[in-house]
Structure formats: C-alpha cells, structure tokens
Amino acid sequence: MDGALFWALATLAAVFVGMGKGGLPVIGMLSVPVLSLVLHPVAAAGLMLPVYVVSDMFGLYAYRRAFNARVLAIMLPGMTLGVVLGYFAATLVSEALVTVLIGLIGVIFALNLLFRVKAGAAAKPADVAPGLFWGTVTGFTSFVSHSGGPPFQVYTLPLGLQKAVFAGTSTIAFAYVNAIKLIPYYMLGQVNLASLEKVLVLMPVAALSVFAGVALVKRLPEVLFFRLVTWALLVVSAKLIWDGMHG
C-alpha cells in the first residue's frame, strides 16, 4: 500500500470524496472503485471512511443553511436501521450480490427519469413510508459497499428539491451515516488504525475539494445539474452491475 500509483489513485479518490461532499452528484461513489485498482475493496473502503467523515465536516459547514428537514427526519431513522442490518449481515451477505442490486435500482430509476414524459410532471411529496424504506436501503448499502447514493436518490430526486437543498440534504444525510459506520467498521476490522498516517495526508485534499465542489454546484444551471445527477447515476450504477457480476 505505497508507491507512486497508490498515491496518485488515493489522491484522486480523496478529490472525488471531497467534491461529492461539496454537492457534485454521485462522484464520491467513484472513490472506492478507483482505489480498488491498487487495494482490496474492503481495505479501500476502510481507508476512505475516515476521509469521508472529515470531508463531511466541511460539507456540513458549506450547506448548513440549505437542507430539507422533513426529508432528513424521515430518512435518518431508516438509515440507522440499515447500518445496523448491514453490521449483522456483514458476514452473511455477498457484497457482489448487493452491488448488483444497487446497480439495477439505479439503472432502472435513471432510465425512467431520462425517458419519461416530463410535461406536467409534479414533484412528489416526502411521504414517510417510502422514505423509511429507502432510508433503510441507503444505510444498508452504504455500510456494505459505500454505495448508498442510488437508493438515496430514488427517494429524493422525485421530490423536486432545489439543487442547493438537494445537495445539502444529501451531504447531511451521508455525514450522519458515515459517522455511525465508524464503530461497526472498527469492530469488523475494516478501519485500520495502522493506515492513519496515509489518511492524514489525504484529509486536506478531500477538505479542499469540498469547496471546489460547492463552487461548481453554484455555477451549474439547475436543469444541467439534475441532468448530470441522472447521467452520473446511470453510469455509476452500470459500473456497479459490472463490478458485482465480475467480483
């Protein structure tokens, strides 16, 4: 776990994490796959989790005034339950199977967004039962493979949130779920304290990238922003299917 290639990919992964926390859609999900080119995926996930948590703090500051409290109140209890289920199922559930299912959910939803008739389409309300369900799926899949983005977006994208509110709600939700993942990850041995030195190098990179992501979100037109969300969801979900089938 060293050398020029490792540091190049680890730095790129940290940039992805930070820009994702800055509000750019789905890009943070690319961090673990990129780092997995030189590390075992479990080791990559464990190395990046503290980087996620630190960059979350900067994301929370950046979006402290832009979020939807109702969505958070509905989804966070479900996300908590999902993390608990992920911990108990960690030794029983195939990560490859979960990854394929996550990808299928994302692909189907993204294709629906791209090809549905948009004329007269109204934003959906933030209903409790679907929010608890998708929150649980988000927490579970985030715990298993850091891939909670697609199920989170399945619930939140149809709500018609403004782009800053969408980005802020996502940032707060995943800051919460990443924080509560630390203890069970440590208990399972997926957070390796021996790698703390490398984490300390990557943290400033991710932190600076948060504000780069925020700046890009502010400059992207609303329609383009959500088009990027949808296409990013489609591309990453397709990659998850590929990874799961070949993993």
C-alpha distance (Angstrom), angle and dihedral (degrees) to the residues before:
residue distance angle dihedral
M1 . . .
D2 3.77 . .
G3 3.77 142.7 .
A4 3.79 135.1 87.7
L5 3.81 95.8 -66.5
F6 3.80 92.4 51.0
W7 3.80 92.8 49.9
A8 3.81 92.9 45.4
L9 3.81 92.5 52.3
A10 3.81 93.6 39.6
T11 3.81 90.5 52.6
L12 3.81 90.8 48.4
A13 3.81 89.6 49.1
A14 3.82 90.4 51.4
V15 3.82 90.1 50.7
F16 3.82 89.6 51.8
V17 3.80 90.9 50.1
G18 3.80 93.1 49.6
M19 3.80 95.7 45.5
G20 3.78 89.6 47.8
K21 3.79 89.9 53.6
G22 3.79 87.3 48.5
G23 3.79 87.9 63.3
L24 3.81 105.4 -94.3
P25 3.80 106.5 141.3
V26 3.80 121.1 -101.3
I27 3.81 95.1 -28.8
G28 3.79 91.7 119.0
M29 3.80 89.2 64.1
L30 3.79 88.5 68.2
S31 3.81 93.2 64.7
V32 3.80 98.8 81.5
P33 3.84 95.2 42.2
V34 3.82 90.1 50.5
L35 3.80 93.1 48.7
S36 3.81 90.2 44.6
L37 3.80 87.7 70.5
V38 3.81 87.0 77.9
L39 3.83 103.0 19.2
H40 3.78 137.7 47.5
P41 3.84 106.5 -92.8
V42 3.82 92.3 -118.0
A43 3.80 91.1 51.8
A44 3.81 90.2 45.9
A45 3.81 91.4 51.9
G46 3.79 91.6 47.6
L47 3.81 92.7 48.9
M48 3.80 93.7 48.9
L49 3.82 98.4 45.2
P50 3.85 95.1 79.5
V51 3.82 88.1 46.9
Y52 3.80 88.9 53.1
V53 3.80 90.9 50.1
V54 3.82 94.8 50.4
S55 3.81 93.8 45.1
D56 3.82 87.3 49.1
M57 3.81 88.4 65.5
F58 3.80 91.6 58.4
G59 3.79 90.8 43.9
L60 3.81 90.2 52.4
Y61 3.79 90.0 53.5
A62 3.79 93.1 47.0
Y63 3.82 93.7 51.1
R64 3.82 99.8 30.6
R65 3.82 91.1 124.9
A66 3.82 100.4 36.0
F67 3.79 115.4 72.6
N68 3.80 142.9 98.9
A69 3.81 109.2 -111.5
R70 3.81 94.2 -166.2
V71 3.80 93.3 55.3
L72 3.81 90.9 49.1
A73 3.80 92.8 47.1
I74 3.81 89.7 52.9
M75 3.80 99.8 41.7
L76 3.82 104.3 38.6
P77 3.82 96.2 68.3
G78 3.81 88.9 50.3
M79 3.80 91.3 47.5
T80 3.81 89.6 52.0
L81 3.79 90.8 52.6
G82 3.81 89.9 47.3
V83 3.82 92.0 54.8
V84 3.82 90.6 49.7
L85 3.81 90.6 50.3
G86 3.80 89.9 46.8
Y87 3.79 91.3 53.9
F88 3.81 94.4 51.0
A89 3.80 92.7 42.9
A90 3.81 95.1 44.9
T91 3.80 94.0 102.9
L92 3.82 95.5 38.1
V93 3.81 107.8 43.9
S94 3.79 121.7 75.5
E95 3.80 108.7 -121.8
A96 3.80 88.8 -151.3
L97 3.82 91.4 57.6
V98 3.79 93.0 47.6
T99 3.81 90.2 48.1
V100 3.82 91.6 53.2
L101 3.81 91.6 48.8
I102 3.80 91.5 49.7
G103 3.78 89.7 50.8
L104 3.81 93.2 49.1
I105 3.80 91.6 51.3
G106 3.79 91.5 50.4
V107 3.82 95.8 45.1
I108 3.81 93.7 49.1
F109 3.78 92.6 47.6
A110 3.81 94.8 45.2
L111 3.81 92.1 49.3
N112 3.79 89.4 49.6
L113 3.81 90.2 53.3
L114 3.80 93.0 47.2
F115 3.79 98.6 47.7
R116 3.78 106.1 29.3
V117 3.81 119.8 107.3
K118 3.79 104.6 -97.8
A119 3.81 99.5 -170.1
G120 3.80 110.4 114.1
A121 3.80 93.3 -1.7
A122 3.78 109.7 154.0
A123 3.77 127.3 -154.1
K124 3.79 113.6 -99.8
P125 3.81 121.7 -122.5
A126 3.81 120.4 -110.0
D127 3.80 97.3 -105.2
V128 3.80 119.0 -168.5
A129 3.82 103.5 -132.7
P130 3.84 97.0 51.3
G131 3.80 89.8 42.9
L132 3.80 92.8 53.7
F133 3.81 90.6 47.0
W134 3.79 96.2 48.6
G135 3.80 90.3 40.4
T136 3.80 89.3 57.0
V137 3.80 91.2 47.9
T138 3.81 89.4 48.0
G139 3.80 93.3 51.5
F140 3.80 92.8 45.9
T141 3.79 96.5 47.9
S142 3.81 92.0 42.0
F143 3.79 89.6 54.5
V144 3.79 94.8 46.2
S145 3.80 99.7 44.9
H146 3.86 111.6 -7.2
S147 3.82 86.2 -106.1
G148 3.77 103.0 122.8
G149 3.81 94.4 125.1
P150 3.83 100.7 89.6
P151 3.84 97.8 50.2
F152 3.81 90.1 43.0
Q153 3.79 89.9 53.8
V154 3.81 92.4 46.2
Y155 3.80 87.1 67.8
T156 3.80 101.8 32.7
L157 3.81 105.6 40.2
P158 3.85 95.1 66.1
L159 3.82 90.5 52.9
G160 3.80 91.9 79.8
L161 3.81 95.3 -129.9
Q162 3.79 118.6 174.8
K163 3.80 111.6 -102.7
A164 3.82 95.6 -107.8
V165 3.80 91.5 46.7
F166 3.80 90.7 47.0
A167 3.81 91.2 50.0
G168 3.81 93.2 44.8
T169 3.79 94.5 47.7
S170 3.80 90.5 49.6
T171 3.81 91.8 47.7
I172 3.81 93.6 51.0
A173 3.81 93.7 44.4
F174 3.79 94.0 51.9
A175 3.80 93.1 41.5
Y176 3.79 86.3 59.1
V177 3.79 96.2 45.5
N178 3.82 93.2 45.9
A179 3.80 91.1 51.2
I180 3.80 94.3 52.1
K181 3.83 90.1 46.5
L182 3.81 93.0 63.4
I183 3.82 98.0 79.6
P184 3.83 97.8 45.9
Y185 3.83 90.2 43.1
Y186 3.80 89.0 53.4
M187 3.82 91.1 46.8
L188 3.80 89.6 52.7
G189 3.80 92.0 47.3
Q190 3.83 94.0 -115.3
V191 3.81 93.6 121.5
N192 3.77 106.5 65.9
L193 3.81 112.8 -160.5
A194 3.81 88.7 -163.2
S195 3.82 87.9 71.2
L196 3.82 92.8 56.1
E197 3.81 91.7 107.5
K198 3.82 91.2 60.2
V199 3.80 91.3 44.0
L200 3.82 90.6 55.0
V201 3.82 89.9 55.3
L202 3.81 92.9 49.3
M203 3.81 97.2 45.4
P204 3.85 97.0 74.9
V205 3.81 90.1 48.6
A206 3.80 91.0 54.3
A207 3.80 92.6 43.7
L208 3.81 93.5 54.2
S209 3.79 90.4 45.5
V210 3.83 90.4 57.7
F211 3.80 90.3 68.2
A212 3.80 91.6 44.5
G213 3.79 87.7 56.0
V214 3.81 91.9 48.0
A215 3.82 90.9 51.8
L216 3.81 92.0 51.0
V217 3.81 92.2 48.3
K218 3.82 90.5 53.8
R219 3.81 91.8 51.6
L220 3.80 98.9 45.1
P221 3.83 115.6 93.4
E222 3.83 113.5 -115.4
V223 3.82 95.5 -114.4
L224 3.80 92.0 46.6
F225 3.80 91.3 47.2
F226 3.80 94.4 57.2
R227 3.79 91.7 40.4
L228 3.80 87.2 56.8
V229 3.81 89.5 48.3
T230 3.79 91.2 53.6
W231 3.80 96.6 45.2
A232 3.79 91.7 44.0
L233 3.79 89.2 51.1
L234 3.81 90.4 50.9
V235 3.81 95.0 47.7
V236 3.80 96.2 44.7
S237 3.80 92.4 44.0
A238 3.81 91.0 51.7
K239 3.80 88.6 51.0
L240 3.80 90.2 50.5
I241 3.80 90.1 54.3
W242 3.80 90.0 50.1
D243 3.81 92.5 47.3
G244 3.79 92.8 47.2
M245 3.79 94.0 49.1
H246 3.80 92.1 47.9
G247 3.79 97.0 36.4
